[in-house]
Amino acid sequence: MPVESDKIMFMIYRDTTYTDKYRVVYFTELDEHNKEAEINKAFSGVHYHDGFIKNFKKDKAKEIIDRFIERLNKGEDISPSEISKALDEFIPK
């Protein structure tokens, strides 16, 4: 069974305060100097999708998430289930 450090918690949200753009925050990678501000920004925005990715091969999972963020910010209509499906191999079971 994976331990907490084997997975990364993330949330995709729309930043309604500053840019109205979609962003992602990786909660478990925040450090003390930016944790509070980033969490506050994320929860002030509009929730779109959240979950966990495996720490192992996280860079590939983050690339996939970044591509979805780009597409969302270009106005493409993407369902959260499409993101989950694309990340399936990176989701801890």
PDB file with one MODEL, atoms N, CA, C and O in Angstrom:
MODEL        1
ATOM      1  N   MET A   1       0.847  -1.184   0.000  1.00  0.00           N
ATOM      2  CA  MET A   1       0.000   0.000   0.000  1.00  0.00           C
ATOM      3  C   MET A   1       0.894   1.249   0.000  1.00  0.00           C
ATOM      4  O   MET A   1       1.839   1.334   0.784  1.00  0.00           O
ATOM      5  N   PRO A   2       0.593   2.225  -0.886  1.00  0.00           N
ATOM      6  CA  PRO A   2       1.423   3.414  -0.963  1.00  0.00           C
ATOM      7  C   PRO A   2       1.321   4.263   0.308  1.00  0.00           C
ATOM      8  O   PRO A   2       0.278   4.316   0.961  1.00  0.00           O
ATOM      9  N   VAL A   3       2.416   4.912   0.631  1.00  0.00           N
ATOM     10  CA  VAL A   3       2.417   5.852   1.747  1.00  0.00           C
ATOM     11  C   VAL A   3       2.143   7.244   1.204  1.00  0.00           C
ATOM     12  O   VAL A   3       2.233   7.473  -0.002  1.00  0.00           O
ATOM     13  N   GLU A   4       1.807   8.175   2.090  1.00  0.00           N
ATOM     14  CA  GLU A   4       1.450   9.527   1.662  1.00  0.00           C
ATOM     15  C   GLU A   4       2.480  10.151   0.728  1.00  0.00           C
ATOM     16  O   GLU A   4       2.103  10.849  -0.213  1.00  0.00           O
ATOM     17  N   SER A   5       3.774   9.917   0.963  1.00  0.00           N
ATOM     18  CA  SER A   5       4.803  10.547   0.151  1.00  0.00           C
ATOM     19  C   SER A   5       4.881   9.951  -1.252  1.00  0.00           C
ATOM     20  O   SER A   5       5.587  10.490  -2.105  1.00  0.00           O
ATOM     21  N   ASP A   6       4.171   8.851  -1.511  1.00  0.00           N
ATOM     22  CA  ASP A   6       4.181   8.219  -2.820  1.00  0.00           C
ATOM     23  C   ASP A   6       3.176   8.833  -3.785  1.00  0.00           C
ATOM     24  O   ASP A   6       3.094   8.423  -4.943  1.00  0.00           O
ATOM     25  N   LYS A   7       2.412   9.817  -3.314  1.00  0.00           N
ATOM     26  CA  LYS A   7       1.416  10.438  -4.182  1.00  0.00           C
ATOM     27  C   LYS A   7       1.394  11.950  -3.966  1.00  0.00           C
ATOM     28  O   LYS A   7       1.788  12.464  -2.919  1.00  0.00           O
ATOM     29  N   ILE A   8       0.924  12.625  -4.989  1.00  0.00           N
ATOM     30  CA  ILE A   8       0.871  14.084  -4.980  1.00  0.00           C
ATOM     31  C   ILE A   8      -0.577  14.503  -5.183  1.00  0.00           C
ATOM     32  O   ILE A   8      -1.219  14.086  -6.148  1.00  0.00           O
ATOM     33  N   MET A   9      -1.082  15.313  -4.292  1.00  0.00           N
ATOM     34  CA  MET A   9      -2.453  15.819  -4.383  1.00  0.00           C
ATOM     35  C   MET A   9      -2.449  17.094  -5.235  1.00  0.00           C
ATOM     36  O   MET A   9      -1.629  17.989  -5.030  1.00  0.00           O
ATOM     37  N   PHE A  10      -3.385  17.158  -6.198  1.00  0.00           N
ATOM     38  CA  PHE A  10      -3.455  18.337  -7.054  1.00  0.00           C
ATOM     39  C   PHE A  10      -4.899  18.795  -7.217  1.00  0.00           C
ATOM     40  O   PHE A  10      -5.845  18.058  -6.937  1.00  0.00           O
ATOM     41  N   MET A  11      -5.036  20.031  -7.678  1.00  0.00           N
ATOM     42  CA  MET A  11      -6.351  20.573  -7.993  1.00  0.00           C
ATOM     43  C   MET A  11      -6.218  21.508  -9.189  1.00  0.00           C
ATOM     44  O   MET A  11      -5.336  22.366  -9.233  1.00  0.00           O
ATOM     45  N   ILE A  12      -7.110  21.322 -10.153  1.00  0.00           N
ATOM     46  CA  ILE A  12      -7.219  22.245 -11.280  1.00  0.00           C
ATOM     47  C   ILE A  12      -8.396  23.163 -10.962  1.00  0.00           C
ATOM     48  O   ILE A  12      -9.474  22.707 -10.583  1.00  0.00           O
ATOM     49  N   TYR A  13      -8.169  24.453 -11.124  1.00  0.00           N
ATOM     50  CA  TYR A  13      -9.209  25.434 -10.814  1.00  0.00           C
ATOM     51  C   TYR A  13      -9.112  26.618 -11.776  1.00  0.00           C
ATOM     52  O   TYR A  13      -8.088  26.823 -12.427  1.00  0.00           O
ATOM     53  N   ARG A  14     -10.186  27.385 -11.854  1.00  0.00           N
ATOM     54  CA  ARG A  14     -10.178  28.623 -12.642  1.00  0.00           C
ATOM     55  C   ARG A  14      -9.970  29.773 -11.681  1.00  0.00           C
ATOM     56  O   ARG A  14     -10.734  29.959 -10.734  1.00  0.00           O
ATOM     57  N   ASP A  15      -8.927  30.541 -11.938  1.00  0.00           N
ATOM     58  CA  ASP A  15      -8.561  31.674 -11.088  1.00  0.00           C
ATOM     59  C   ASP A  15      -9.464  32.857 -11.429  1.00  0.00           C
ATOM     60  O   ASP A  15      -9.223  33.558 -12.411  1.00  0.00           O
ATOM     61  N   THR A  16     -10.486  33.077 -10.635  1.00  0.00           N
ATOM     62  CA  THR A  16     -11.435  34.153 -10.902  1.00  0.00           C
ATOM     63  C   THR A  16     -11.003  35.481 -10.291  1.00  0.00           C
ATOM     64  O   THR A  16     -11.625  36.511 -10.550  1.00  0.00           O
ATOM     65  N   THR A  17      -9.964  35.470  -9.498  1.00  0.00           N
ATOM     66  CA  THR A  17      -9.514  36.689  -8.828  1.00  0.00           C
ATOM     67  C   THR A  17      -8.647  37.564  -9.727  1.00  0.00           C
ATOM     68  O   THR A  17      -8.822  38.782  -9.763  1.00  0.00           O
ATOM     69  N   TYR A  18      -7.717  36.952 -10.451  1.00  0.00           N
ATOM     70  CA  TYR A  18      -6.746  37.742 -11.204  1.00  0.00           C
ATOM     71  C   TYR A  18      -6.851  37.569 -12.722  1.00  0.00           C
ATOM     72  O   TYR A  18      -6.972  38.557 -13.446  1.00  0.00           O
ATOM     73  N   THR A  19      -6.805  36.344 -13.203  1.00  0.00           N
ATOM     74  CA  THR A  19      -6.632  36.124 -14.640  1.00  0.00           C
ATOM     75  C   THR A  19      -7.804  35.452 -15.339  1.00  0.00           C
ATOM     76  O   THR A  19      -7.900  35.507 -16.565  1.00  0.00           O
ATOM     77  N   ASP A  20      -8.683  34.828 -14.596  1.00  0.00           N
ATOM     78  CA  ASP A  20      -9.782  34.039 -15.151  1.00  0.00           C
ATOM     79  C   ASP A  20      -9.270  32.863 -15.984  1.00  0.00           C
ATOM     80  O   ASP A  20      -9.983  32.347 -16.845  1.00  0.00           O
ATOM     81  N   LYS A  21      -8.039  32.450 -15.724  1.00  0.00           N
ATOM     82  CA  LYS A  21      -7.417  31.332 -16.426  1.00  0.00           C
ATOM     83  C   LYS A  21      -7.427  30.103 -15.528  1.00  0.00           C
ATOM     84  O   LYS A  21      -7.521  30.206 -14.305  1.00  0.00           O
ATOM     85  N   TYR A  22      -7.327  28.944 -16.160  1.00  0.00           N
ATOM     86  CA  TYR A  22      -7.212  27.692 -15.418  1.00  0.00           C
ATOM     87  C   TYR A  22      -5.783  27.536 -14.932  1.00  0.00           C
ATOM     88  O   TYR A  22      -4.829  27.885 -15.626  1.00  0.00           O
ATOM     89  N   ARG A  23      -5.657  27.010 -13.736  1.00  0.00           N
ATOM     90  CA  ARG A  23      -4.353  26.785 -13.111  1.00  0.00           C
ATOM     91  C   ARG A  23      -4.389  25.449 -12.394  1.00  0.00           C
ATOM     92  O   ARG A  23      -5.451  24.860 -12.196  1.00  0.00           O
ATOM     93  N   VAL A  24      -3.222  24.986 -12.013  1.00  0.00           N
ATOM     94  CA  VAL A  24      -3.120  23.767 -11.213  1.00  0.00           C
ATOM     95  C   VAL A  24      -2.241  24.068 -10.008  1.00  0.00           C
ATOM     96  O   VAL A  24      -1.275  24.825 -10.099  1.00  0.00           O
ATOM     97  N   VAL A  25      -2.587  23.473  -8.900  1.00  0.00           N
ATOM     98  CA  VAL A  25      -1.755  23.555  -7.708  1.00  0.00           C
ATOM     99  C   VAL A  25      -1.504  22.124  -7.236  1.00  0.00           C
ATOM    100  O   VAL A  25      -2.416  21.299  -7.178  1.00  0.00           O
ATOM    101  N   TYR A  26      -0.241  21.856  -6.902  1.00  0.00           N
ATOM    102  CA  TYR A  26       0.155  20.549  -6.370  1.00  0.00           C
ATOM    103  C   TYR A  26       0.358  20.739  -4.867  1.00  0.00           C
ATOM    104  O   TYR A  26       1.439  21.120  -4.417  1.00  0.00           O
ATOM    105  N   PHE A  27      -0.684  20.470  -4.111  1.00  0.00           N
ATOM    106  CA  PHE A  27      -0.698  20.773  -2.682  1.00  0.00           C
ATOM    107  C   PHE A  27       0.458  20.142  -1.924  1.00  0.00           C
ATOM    108  O   PHE A  27       1.089  20.806  -1.101  1.00  0.00           O
ATOM    109  N   THR A  28       0.743  18.891  -2.183  1.00  0.00           N
ATOM    110  CA  THR A  28       1.756  18.186  -1.406  1.00  0.00           C
ATOM    111  C   THR A  28       3.177  18.582  -1.797  1.00  0.00           C
ATOM    112  O   THR A  28       4.133  18.086  -1.200  1.00  0.00           O
ATOM    113  N   GLU A  29       3.337  19.457  -2.779  1.00  0.00           N
ATOM    114  CA  GLU A  29       4.668  19.944  -3.143  1.00  0.00           C
ATOM    115  C   GLU A  29       4.904  21.380  -2.681  1.00  0.00           C
ATOM    116  O   GLU A  29       5.983  21.932  -2.899  1.00  0.00           O
ATOM    117  N   LEU A  30       3.916  21.976  -2.055  1.00  0.00           N
ATOM    118  CA  LEU A  30       4.084  23.346  -1.558  1.00  0.00           C
ATOM    119  C   LEU A  30       5.005  23.346  -0.350  1.00  0.00           C
ATOM    120  O   LEU A  30       5.034  22.397   0.434  1.00  0.00           O
ATOM    121  N   ASP A  31       5.758  24.432  -0.218  1.00  0.00           N
ATOM    122  CA  ASP A  31       6.588  24.551   0.974  1.00  0.00           C
ATOM    123  C   ASP A  31       6.043  25.668   1.860  1.00  0.00           C
ATOM    124  O   ASP A  31       5.068  26.332   1.508  1.00  0.00           O
ATOM    125  N   GLU A  32       6.654  25.860   2.964  1.00  0.00           N
ATOM    126  CA  GLU A  32       6.127  26.788   3.973  1.00  0.00           C
ATOM    127  C   GLU A  32       5.995  28.226   3.476  1.00  0.00           C
ATOM    128  O   GLU A  32       5.086  28.933   3.910  1.00  0.00           O
ATOM    129  N   HIS A  33       6.875  28.683   2.580  1.00  0.00           N
ATOM    130  CA  HIS A  33       6.804  30.083   2.168  1.00  0.00           C
ATOM    131  C   HIS A  33       5.677  30.369   1.169  1.00  0.00           C
ATOM    132  O   HIS A  33       5.287  31.527   1.019  1.00  0.00           O
ATOM    133  N   ASN A  34       5.142  29.352   0.483  1.00  0.00           N
ATOM    134  CA  ASN A  34       4.071  29.629  -0.471  1.00  0.00           C
ATOM    135  C   ASN A  34       2.788  28.842  -0.208  1.00  0.00           C
ATOM    136  O   ASN A  34       1.794  29.009  -0.915  1.00  0.00           O
ATOM    137  N   LYS A  35       2.815  27.998   0.798  1.00  0.00           N
ATOM    138  CA  LYS A  35       1.680  27.100   1.048  1.00  0.00           C
ATOM    139  C   LYS A  35       0.366  27.853   1.256  1.00  0.00           C
ATOM    140  O   LYS A  35      -0.611  27.587   0.556  1.00  0.00           O
ATOM    141  N   GLU A  36       0.330  28.764   2.182  1.00  0.00           N
ATOM    142  CA  GLU A  36      -0.913  29.457   2.521  1.00  0.00           C
ATOM    143  C   GLU A  36      -1.464  30.264   1.348  1.00  0.00           C
ATOM    144  O   GLU A  36      -2.661  30.215   1.068  1.00  0.00           O
ATOM    145  N   ALA A  37      -0.601  31.001   0.668  1.00  0.00           N
ATOM    146  CA  ALA A  37      -1.049  31.829  -0.453  1.00  0.00           C
ATOM    147  C   ALA A  37      -1.595  30.981  -1.592  1.00  0.00           C
ATOM    148  O   ALA A  37      -2.639  31.308  -2.157  1.00  0.00           O
ATOM    149  N   GLU A  38      -0.913  29.907  -1.935  1.00  0.00           N
ATOM    150  CA  GLU A  38      -1.353  29.043  -3.040  1.00  0.00           C
ATOM    151  C   GLU A  38      -2.654  28.320  -2.713  1.00  0.00           C
ATOM    152  O   GLU A  38      -3.529  28.192  -3.568  1.00  0.00           O
ATOM    153  N   ILE A  39      -2.777  27.859  -1.499  1.00  0.00           N
ATOM    154  CA  ILE A  39      -4.016  27.193  -1.083  1.00  0.00           C
ATOM    155  C   ILE A  39      -5.180  28.184  -1.112  1.00  0.00           C
ATOM    156  O   ILE A  39      -6.266  27.851  -1.588  1.00  0.00           O
ATOM    157  N   ASN A  40      -4.963  29.383  -0.613  1.00  0.00           N
ATOM    158  CA  ASN A  40      -6.005  30.411  -0.628  1.00  0.00           C
ATOM    159  C   ASN A  40      -6.433  30.758  -2.053  1.00  0.00           C
ATOM    160  O   ASN A  40      -7.624  30.910  -2.324  1.00  0.00           O
ATOM    161  N   LYS A  41      -5.455  30.886  -2.974  1.00  0.00           N
ATOM    162  CA  LYS A  41      -5.793  31.177  -4.374  1.00  0.00           C
ATOM    163  C   LYS A  41      -6.633  30.059  -4.975  1.00  0.00           C
ATOM    164  O   LYS A  41      -7.630  30.308  -5.652  1.00  0.00           O
ATOM    165  N   ALA A  42      -6.215  28.825  -4.718  1.00  0.00           N
ATOM    166  CA  ALA A  42      -6.925  27.677  -5.290  1.00  0.00           C
ATOM    167  C   ALA A  42      -8.367  27.612  -4.789  1.00  0.00           C
ATOM    168  O   ALA A  42      -9.289  27.394  -5.574  1.00  0.00           O
ATOM    169  N   PHE A  43      -8.560  27.799  -3.499  1.00  0.00           N
ATOM    170  CA  PHE A  43      -9.900  27.684  -2.942  1.00  0.00           C
ATOM    171  C   PHE A  43     -10.754  28.932  -3.157  1.00  0.00           C
ATOM    172  O   PHE A  43     -11.960  28.912  -2.913  1.00  0.00           O
ATOM    173  N   SER A  44     -10.127  30.019  -3.616  1.00  0.00           N
ATOM    174  CA  SER A  44     -10.889  31.207  -4.001  1.00  0.00           C
ATOM    175  C   SER A  44     -11.401  31.076  -5.430  1.00  0.00           C
ATOM    176  O   SER A  44     -12.338  31.767  -5.830  1.00  0.00           O
ATOM    177  N   GLY A  45     -10.779  30.188  -6.192  1.00  0.00           N
ATOM    178  CA  GLY A  45     -11.168  29.988  -7.585  1.00  0.00           C
ATOM    179  C   GLY A  45     -12.333  29.013  -7.706  1.00  0.00           C
ATOM    180  O   GLY A  45     -12.930  28.595  -6.714  1.00  0.00           O
ATOM    181  N   VAL A  46     -12.630  28.670  -8.941  1.00  0.00           N
ATOM    182  CA  VAL A  46     -13.712  27.740  -9.239  1.00  0.00           C
ATOM    183  C   VAL A  46     -13.106  26.355  -9.464  1.00  0.00           C
ATOM    184  O   VAL A  46     -12.325  26.148 -10.393  1.00  0.00           O
ATOM    185  N   HIS A  47     -13.477  25.422  -8.606  1.00  0.00           N
ATOM    186  CA  HIS A  47     -12.955  24.061  -8.685  1.00  0.00           C
ATOM    187  C   HIS A  47     -13.332  23.430 -10.021  1.00  0.00           C
ATOM    188  O   HIS A  47     -14.464  23.561 -10.486  1.00  0.00           O
ATOM    189  N   TYR A  48     -12.360  22.740 -10.636  1.00  0.00           N
ATOM    190  CA  TYR A  48     -12.639  22.051 -11.893  1.00  0.00           C
ATOM    191  C   TYR A  48     -12.398  20.544 -11.778  1.00  0.00           C
ATOM    192  O   TYR A  48     -13.232  19.741 -12.196  1.00  0.00           O
ATOM    193  N   HIS A  49     -11.256  20.172 -11.210  1.00  0.00           N
ATOM    194  CA  HIS A  49     -10.902  18.754 -11.082  1.00  0.00           C
ATOM    195  C   HIS A  49      -9.822  18.622 -10.020  1.00  0.00           C
ATOM    196  O   HIS A  49      -8.994  19.517  -9.853  1.00  0.00           O
ATOM    197  N   ASP A  50      -9.833  17.505  -9.302  1.00  0.00           N
ATOM    198  CA  ASP A  50      -8.771  17.264  -8.330  1.00  0.00           C
ATOM    199  C   ASP A  50      -8.488  15.779  -8.247  1.00  0.00           C
ATOM    200  O   ASP A  50      -9.244  14.955  -8.763  1.00  0.00           O
ATOM    201  N   GLY A  51      -7.404  15.455  -7.600  1.00  0.00           N
ATOM    202  CA  GLY A  51      -7.057  14.050  -7.436  1.00  0.00           C
ATOM    203  C   GLY A  51      -5.639  13.881  -6.963  1.00  0.00           C
ATOM    204  O   GLY A  51      -5.022  14.807  -6.435  1.00  0.00           O
ATOM    205  N   PHE A  52      -5.131  12.684  -7.161  1.00  0.00           N
ATOM    206  CA  PHE A  52      -3.772  12.340  -6.790  1.00  0.00           C
ATOM    207  C   PHE A  52      -3.071  11.737  -7.994  1.00  0.00           C
ATOM    208  O   PHE A  52      -3.687  11.059  -8.816  1.00  0.00           O
ATOM    209  N   ILE A  53      -1.774  11.995  -8.086  1.00  0.00           N
ATOM    210  CA  ILE A  53      -0.930  11.314  -9.059  1.00  0.00           C
ATOM    211  C   ILE A  53       0.200  10.647  -8.294  1.00  0.00           C
ATOM    212  O   ILE A  53       0.580  11.079  -7.206  1.00  0.00           O
ATOM    213  N   LYS A  54       0.726   9.588  -8.885  1.00  0.00           N
ATOM    214  CA  LYS A  54       1.857   8.894  -8.272  1.00  0.00           C
ATOM    215  C   LYS A  54       3.085   9.786  -8.324  1.00  0.00           C
ATOM    216  O   LYS A  54       3.305  10.500  -9.302  1.00  0.00           O
ATOM    217  N   ASN A  55       3.877   9.740  -7.272  1.00  0.00           N
ATOM    218  CA  ASN A  55       5.127  10.475  -7.258  1.00  0.00           C
ATOM    219  C   ASN A  55       6.072   9.915  -8.325  1.00  0.00           C
ATOM    220  O   ASN A  55       6.838  10.651  -8.946  1.00  0.00           O
ATOM    221  N   PHE A  56       5.998   8.592  -8.521  1.00  0.00           N
ATOM    222  CA  PHE A  56       6.796   7.928  -9.549  1.00  0.00           C
ATOM    223  C   PHE A  56       6.284   8.361 -10.923  1.00  0.00           C
ATOM    224  O   PHE A  56       5.094   8.211 -11.202  1.00  0.00           O
ATOM    225  N   LYS A  57       7.119   8.875 -11.755  1.00  0.00           N
ATOM    226  CA  LYS A  57       6.775   9.392 -13.088  1.00  0.00           C
ATOM    227  C   LYS A  57       5.850  10.601 -13.028  1.00  0.00           C
ATOM    228  O   LYS A  57       5.034  10.809 -13.926  1.00  0.00           O
ATOM    229  N   LYS A  58       5.976  11.395 -11.974  1.00  0.00           N
ATOM    230  CA  LYS A  58       5.124  12.574 -11.820  1.00  0.00           C
ATOM    231  C   LYS A  58       5.333  13.591 -12.936  1.00  0.00           C
ATOM    232  O   LYS A  58       4.405  14.314 -13.298  1.00  0.00           O
ATOM    233  N   ASP A  59       6.546  13.652 -13.482  1.00  0.00           N
ATOM    234  CA  ASP A  59       6.818  14.630 -14.531  1.00  0.00           C
ATOM    235  C   ASP A  59       5.954  14.385 -15.763  1.00  0.00           C
ATOM    236  O   ASP A  59       5.460  15.334 -16.371  1.00  0.00           O
ATOM    237  N   LYS A  60       5.770  13.137 -16.129  1.00  0.00           N
ATOM    238  CA  LYS A  60       4.921  12.795 -17.276  1.00  0.00           C
ATOM    239  C   LYS A  60       3.464  13.175 -16.978  1.00  0.00           C
ATOM    240  O   LYS A  60       2.781  13.733 -17.838  1.00  0.00           O
ATOM    241  N   ALA A  61       2.992  12.878 -15.773  1.00  0.00           N
ATOM    242  CA  ALA A  61       1.628  13.236 -15.383  1.00  0.00           C
ATOM    243  C   ALA A  61       1.442  14.755 -15.400  1.00  0.00           C
ATOM    244  O   ALA A  61       0.402  15.248 -15.836  1.00  0.00           O
ATOM    245  N   LYS A  62       2.432  15.486 -14.934  1.00  0.00           N
ATOM    246  CA  LYS A  62       2.341  16.951 -14.924  1.00  0.00           C
ATOM    247  C   LYS A  62       2.314  17.510 -16.338  1.00  0.00           C
ATOM    248  O   LYS A  62       1.646  18.513 -16.592  1.00  0.00           O
ATOM    249  N   GLU A  63       3.030  16.876 -17.261  1.00  0.00           N
ATOM    250  CA  GLU A  63       2.984  17.301 -18.664  1.00  0.00           C
ATOM    251  C   GLU A  63       1.569  17.146 -19.220  1.00  0.00           C
ATOM    252  O   GLU A  63       1.071  18.022 -19.927  1.00  0.00           O
ATOM    253  N   ILE A  64       0.936  16.038 -18.897  1.00  0.00           N
ATOM    254  CA  ILE A  64      -0.433  15.796 -19.346  1.00  0.00           C
ATOM    255  C   ILE A  64      -1.371  16.855 -18.771  1.00  0.00           C
ATOM    256  O   ILE A  64      -2.198  17.416 -19.490  1.00  0.00           O
ATOM    257  N   ILE A  65      -1.240  17.122 -17.480  1.00  0.00           N
ATOM    258  CA  ILE A  65      -2.071  18.141 -16.832  1.00  0.00           C
ATOM    259  C   ILE A  65      -1.832  19.511 -17.467  1.00  0.00           C
ATOM    260  O   ILE A  65      -2.782  20.247 -17.734  1.00  0.00           O
ATOM    261  N   ASP A  66      -0.568  19.850 -17.709  1.00  0.00           N
ATOM    262  CA  ASP A  66      -0.242  21.144 -18.330  1.00  0.00           C
ATOM    263  C   ASP A  66      -0.874  21.286 -19.712  1.00  0.00           C
ATOM    264  O   ASP A  66      -1.340  22.367 -20.070  1.00  0.00           O
ATOM    265  N   ARG A  67      -0.893  20.209 -20.486  1.00  0.00           N
ATOM    266  CA  ARG A  67      -1.527  20.261 -21.815  1.00  0.00           C
ATOM    267  C   ARG A  67      -3.037  20.506 -21.686  1.00  0.00           C
ATOM    268  O   ARG A  67      -3.623  21.249 -22.473  1.00  0.00           O
ATOM    269  N   PHE A  68      -3.654  19.875 -20.688  1.00  0.00           N
ATOM    270  CA  PHE A  68      -5.086  20.121 -20.468  1.00  0.00           C
ATOM    271  C   PHE A  68      -5.330  21.569 -20.048  1.00  0.00           C
ATOM    272  O   PHE A  68      -6.295  22.191 -20.493  1.00  0.00           O
ATOM    273  N   ILE A  69      -4.469  22.102 -19.204  1.00  0.00           N
ATOM    274  CA  ILE A  69      -4.592  23.504 -18.767  1.00  0.00           C
ATOM    275  C   ILE A  69      -4.513  24.432 -19.991  1.00  0.00           C
ATOM    276  O   ILE A  69      -5.315  25.356 -20.127  1.00  0.00           O
ATOM    277  N   GLU A  70      -3.549  24.179 -20.871  1.00  0.00           N
ATOM    278  CA  GLU A  70      -3.414  24.988 -22.085  1.00  0.00           C
ATOM    279  C   GLU A  70      -4.685  24.927 -22.930  1.00  0.00           C
ATOM    280  O   GLU A  70      -5.175  25.953 -23.401  1.00  0.00           O
ATOM    281  N   ARG A  71      -5.206  23.736 -23.116  1.00  0.00           N
ATOM    282  CA  ARG A  71      -6.416  23.564 -23.917  1.00  0.00           C
ATOM    283  C   ARG A  71      -7.613  24.266 -23.282  1.00  0.00           C
ATOM    284  O   ARG A  71      -8.394  24.918 -23.975  1.00  0.00           O
ATOM    285  N   LEU A  72      -7.755  24.133 -21.960  1.00  0.00           N
ATOM    286  CA  LEU A  72      -8.848  24.810 -21.252  1.00  0.00           C
ATOM    287  C   LEU A  72      -8.737  26.324 -21.407  1.00  0.00           C
ATOM    288  O   LEU A  72      -9.738  27.006 -21.623  1.00  0.00           O
ATOM    289  N   ASN A  73      -7.523  26.843 -21.297  1.00  0.00           N
ATOM    290  CA  ASN A  73      -7.314  28.280 -21.401  1.00  0.00           C
ATOM    291  C   ASN A  73      -7.517  28.807 -22.814  1.00  0.00           C
ATOM    292  O   ASN A  73      -7.684  30.011 -23.011  1.00  0.00           O
ATOM    293  N   LYS A  74      -7.502  27.910 -23.802  1.00  0.00           N
ATOM    294  CA  LYS A  74      -7.812  28.295 -25.180  1.00  0.00           C
ATOM    295  C   LYS A  74      -9.313  28.199 -25.448  1.00  0.00           C
ATOM    296  O   LYS A  74      -9.768  28.483 -26.557  1.00  0.00           O
ATOM    297  N   GLY A  75     -10.081  27.799 -24.431  1.00  0.00           N
ATOM    298  CA  GLY A  75     -11.524  27.756 -24.551  1.00  0.00           C
ATOM    299  C   GLY A  75     -12.102  26.406 -24.925  1.00  0.00           C
ATOM    300  O   GLY A  75     -13.305  26.286 -25.157  1.00  0.00           O
ATOM    301  N   GLU A  76     -11.259  25.395 -24.985  1.00  0.00           N
ATOM    302  CA  GLU A  76     -11.747  24.070 -25.337  1.00  0.00           C
ATOM    303  C   GLU A  76     -12.598  23.496 -24.207  1.00  0.00           C
ATOM    304  O   GLU A  76     -12.283  23.660 -23.028  1.00  0.00           O
ATOM    305  N   ASP A  77     -13.668  22.829 -24.586  1.00  0.00           N
ATOM    306  CA  ASP A  77     -14.568  22.216 -23.613  1.00  0.00           C
ATOM    307  C   ASP A  77     -14.075  20.801 -23.309  1.00  0.00           C
ATOM    308  O   ASP A  77     -14.187  19.905 -24.146  1.00  0.00           O
ATOM    309  N   ILE A  78     -13.538  20.609 -22.128  1.00  0.00           N
ATOM    310  CA  ILE A  78     -12.978  19.318 -21.718  1.00  0.00           C
ATOM    311  C   ILE A  78     -13.671  18.887 -20.439  1.00  0.00           C
ATOM    312  O   ILE A  78     -13.805  19.676 -19.503  1.00  0.00           O
ATOM    313  N   SER A  79     -14.106  17.654 -20.397  1.00  0.00           N
ATOM    314  CA  SER A  79     -14.750  17.165 -19.183  1.00  0.00           C
ATOM    315  C   SER A  79     -13.695  16.677 -18.192  1.00  0.00           C
ATOM    316  O   SER A  79     -12.645  16.180 -18.601  1.00  0.00           O
ATOM    317  N   PRO A  80     -13.963  16.814 -16.905  1.00  0.00           N
ATOM    318  CA  PRO A  80     -13.037  16.281 -15.910  1.00  0.00           C
ATOM    319  C   PRO A  80     -12.782  14.776 -16.078  1.00  0.00           C
ATOM    320  O   PRO A  80     -11.696  14.290 -15.761  1.00  0.00           O
ATOM    321  N   SER A  81     -13.771  14.053 -16.570  1.00  0.00           N
ATOM    322  CA  SER A  81     -13.572  12.613 -16.771  1.00  0.00           C
ATOM    323  C   SER A  81     -12.531  12.337 -17.859  1.00  0.00           C
ATOM    324  O   SER A  81     -11.843  11.317 -17.811  1.00  0.00           O
ATOM    325  N   GLU A  82     -12.413  13.224 -18.823  1.00  0.00           N
ATOM    326  CA  GLU A  82     -11.392  13.072 -19.862  1.00  0.00           C
ATOM    327  C   GLU A  82      -9.994  13.214 -19.248  1.00  0.00           C
ATOM    328  O   GLU A  82      -9.061  12.510 -19.636  1.00  0.00           O
ATOM    329  N   ILE A  83      -9.866  14.118 -18.301  1.00  0.00           N
ATOM    330  CA  ILE A  83      -8.586  14.298 -17.603  1.00  0.00           C
ATOM    331  C   ILE A  83      -8.277  13.053 -16.782  1.00  0.00           C
ATOM    332  O   ILE A  83      -7.156  12.545 -16.813  1.00  0.00           O
ATOM    333  N   SER A  84      -9.263  12.565 -16.053  1.00  0.00           N
ATOM    334  CA  SER A  84      -9.063  11.346 -15.248  1.00  0.00           C
ATOM    335  C   SER A  84      -8.625  10.181 -16.123  1.00  0.00           C
ATOM    336  O   SER A  84      -7.726   9.425 -15.755  1.00  0.00           O
ATOM    337  N   LYS A  85      -9.255  10.039 -17.268  1.00  0.00           N
ATOM    338  CA  LYS A  85      -8.925   8.946 -18.175  1.00  0.00           C
ATOM    339  C   LYS A  85      -7.477   9.065 -18.671  1.00  0.00           C
ATOM    340  O   LYS A  85      -6.755   8.070 -18.736  1.00  0.00           O
ATOM    341  N   ALA A  86      -7.062  10.280 -19.017  1.00  0.00           N
ATOM    342  CA  ALA A  86      -5.703  10.497 -19.507  1.00  0.00           C
ATOM    343  C   ALA A  86      -4.658  10.252 -18.423  1.00  0.00           C
ATOM    344  O   ALA A  86      -3.521   9.883 -18.720  1.00  0.00           O
ATOM    345  N   LEU A  87      -5.043  10.456 -17.177  1.00  0.00           N
ATOM    346  CA  LEU A  87      -4.117  10.276 -16.046  1.00  0.00           C
ATOM    347  C   LEU A  87      -4.217   8.894 -15.399  1.00  0.00           C
ATOM    348  O   LEU A  87      -3.531   8.627 -14.412  1.00  0.00           O
ATOM    349  N   ASP A  88      -5.046   8.030 -15.930  1.00  0.00           N
ATOM    350  CA  ASP A  88      -5.340   6.748 -15.291  1.00  0.00           C
ATOM    351  C   ASP A  88      -4.094   5.980 -14.848  1.00  0.00           C
ATOM    352  O   ASP A  88      -4.052   5.476 -13.725  1.00  0.00           O
ATOM    353  N   GLU A  89      -3.093   5.883 -15.699  1.00  0.00           N
ATOM    354  CA  GLU A  89      -1.903   5.104 -15.328  1.00  0.00           C
ATOM    355  C   GLU A  89      -1.064   5.779 -14.233  1.00  0.00           C
ATOM    356  O   GLU A  89      -0.189   5.144 -13.644  1.00  0.00           O
ATOM    357  N   PHE A  90      -1.327   7.050 -13.963  1.00  0.00           N
ATOM    358  CA  PHE A  90      -0.583   7.801 -12.961  1.00  0.00           C
ATOM    359  C   PHE A  90      -1.335   7.961 -11.645  1.00  0.00           C
ATOM    360  O   PHE A  90      -0.806   8.542 -10.697  1.00  0.00           O
ATOM    361  N   ILE A  91      -2.554   7.454 -11.578  1.00  0.00           N
ATOM    362  CA  ILE A  91      -3.370   7.565 -10.370  1.00  0.00           C
ATOM    363  C   ILE A  91      -3.064   6.413  -9.435  1.00  0.00           C
ATOM    364  O   ILE A  91      -3.130   5.254  -9.844  1.00  0.00           O
ATOM    365  N   PRO A  92      -2.728   6.710  -8.176  1.00  0.00           N
ATOM    366  CA  PRO A  92      -2.469   5.624  -7.216  1.00  0.00           C
ATOM    367  C   PRO A  92      -3.730   4.768  -7.019  1.00  0.00           C
ATOM    368  O   PRO A  92      -4.838   5.297  -6.933  1.00  0.00           O
ATOM    369  N   LYS A  93      -3.556   3.495  -6.951  1.00  0.00           N
ATOM    370  CA  LYS A  93      -4.690   2.585  -6.776  1.00  0.00           C
ATOM    371  C   LYS A  93      -4.778   2.135  -5.337  1.00  0.00           C
ATOM    372  O   LYS A  93      -5.669   1.362  -4.984  1.00  0.00           O
TER     373      LYS A  93
ENDMDL
END
